[in-house]
Amino acid sequence: QVQLVESGGGLVQPGGSLRLSCAASTSIFSISTMGWYRQAPGKERDLVATITSRGNTNYADSVKGRFTISRDNAKKTVYLQMNSLKPEDTAVYYCKLSLNTNYWGQGTQVTVSS
């Protein structure tokens, strides 16, 4: 059974930074595509960023230049460095592992507010 545990969320002021982590408990981590998604209240879950097993990355236009996704296969962990945060980044952030099927974490709340 694949388990994904996100951490690092919290309350931050506009312009601030946070780093999210997602630790996976599976041997397939290194060959999987990992992604970060977010869901704001009353809205659908949207893509934030993905990173393939080869390290190729993709970002939503709204976060390009501010967020960076990375992975450490030895630690089975994917990260999302979020800089220059805006109130509209407020959402629950979810980690996803994709390899033939999708697995989701439980989410971590990010609130950007003064």
C-alpha positions as CSV (number, residue, x, y, z in Angstrom):
1,Q,0.0,0.0,0.0
2,V,1.4,3.4,-1.0
3,Q,1.2,6.1,1.7
4,L,2.0,9.8,1.1
5,V,2.4,12.1,4.0
6,E,2.6,15.9,3.4
7,S,4.0,18.4,5.8
8,G,5.2,22.0,5.9
9,G,2.0,23.9,5.6
10,G,1.0,26.7,7.8
11,L,0.1,30.4,8.0
12,V,2.4,32.9,6.2
13,Q,2.3,36.5,5.3
14,P,2.0,37.7,1.7
15,G,5.5,37.7,0.2
16,G,6.7,35.0,2.5
17,S,8.0,31.5,1.8
18,L,7.1,27.9,2.7
19,R,8.5,24.5,1.8
20,L,6.2,21.6,1.6
21,S,7.4,18.0,1.8
22,C,5.8,14.7,0.8
23,A,7.3,11.5,2.1
24,A,6.4,8.3,0.3
25,S,6.4,4.8,1.7
26,T,6.9,2.8,-1.5
27,S,9.8,1.4,-3.5
28,I,8.3,2.7,-6.7
29,F,8.9,6.3,-5.7
30,S,12.0,6.7,-7.9
31,I,10.2,5.5,-11.1
32,S,7.0,7.5,-10.5
33,T,5.9,11.0,-11.5
34,M,5.2,13.1,-8.5
35,G,3.0,16.1,-8.4
36,W,1.6,18.9,-6.2
37,Y,-2.0,20.0,-6.5
38,R,-4.1,22.4,-4.6
39,Q,-7.8,22.9,-3.8
40,A,-9.2,26.2,-2.5
41,P,-12.6,26.3,-0.8
42,G,-15.4,25.9,-3.3
43,K,-13.0,25.2,-6.2
44,E,-11.7,22.2,-8.0
45,R,-8.4,20.6,-7.3
46,D,-5.8,22.1,-9.7
47,L,-2.3,21.2,-10.8
48,V,0.5,23.2,-9.2
49,A,3.6,21.3,-10.4
50,T,4.9,17.9,-11.5
51,I,8.2,16.2,-11.7
52,T,8.9,13.0,-13.7
53,S,11.3,10.2,-12.7
54,R,13.9,11.9,-14.9
55,G,13.5,15.2,-13.2
56,N,11.5,17.0,-15.9
57,T,9.2,19.6,-14.4
58,N,6.0,21.3,-15.3
59,Y,4.3,24.2,-13.6
60,A,0.9,26.0,-13.6
61,D,1.2,29.4,-15.1
62,S,0.1,31.0,-11.9
63,V,3.1,29.7,-10.0
64,K,5.9,29.8,-12.6
65,G,8.9,31.7,-11.3
66,R,7.7,31.5,-7.7
67,F,7.4,27.8,-6.9
68,T,10.0,25.0,-7.4
69,I,9.3,21.3,-7.3
70,S,12.2,18.9,-6.6
71,R,12.7,15.3,-5.5
72,D,15.1,13.3,-3.4
73,N,14.8,9.6,-4.5
74,A,17.1,8.4,-1.7
75,K,14.7,9.9,0.9
76,K,11.6,9.1,-1.2
77,T,10.5,12.7,-0.8
78,V,9.2,15.4,-3.1
79,Y,9.4,19.1,-2.2
80,L,7.6,22.2,-3.2
81,Q,9.5,25.4,-2.4
82,M,7.0,28.3,-2.5
83,N,8.3,31.9,-2.6
84,S,6.6,35.2,-3.0
85,L,3.4,33.8,-1.7
86,K,0.1,35.5,-2.5
87,P,-3.3,35.3,-0.7
88,E,-4.6,33.5,-3.8
89,D,-2.2,30.7,-3.1
90,T,-4.3,29.8,0.0
91,A,-5.5,26.2,-0.4
92,V,-5.1,22.7,0.8
93,Y,-2.0,21.3,-1.0
94,Y,-2.0,17.6,-2.0
95,C,0.8,15.3,-3.1
96,K,0.2,12.8,-5.9
97,L,2.2,9.8,-7.0
98,S,1.5,8.5,-10.5
99,L,2.6,5.1,-11.9
100,N,-0.2,3.3,-13.8
101,T,-2.5,4.6,-11.1
102,N,-2.7,7.6,-8.8
103,Y,-2.1,7.8,-5.1
104,W,-2.9,10.9,-3.0
105,G,-1.8,12.2,0.3
106,Q,-4.1,13.7,2.9
107,G,-3.2,17.3,2.2
108,T,-1.7,20.2,4.1
109,Q,-3.2,23.6,4.6
110,V,-1.4,26.7,3.3
111,T,-2.9,30.0,4.3
112,V,-1.4,33.3,3.0
113,S,-2.8,36.2,5.0
114,S,-1.6,39.3,6.8
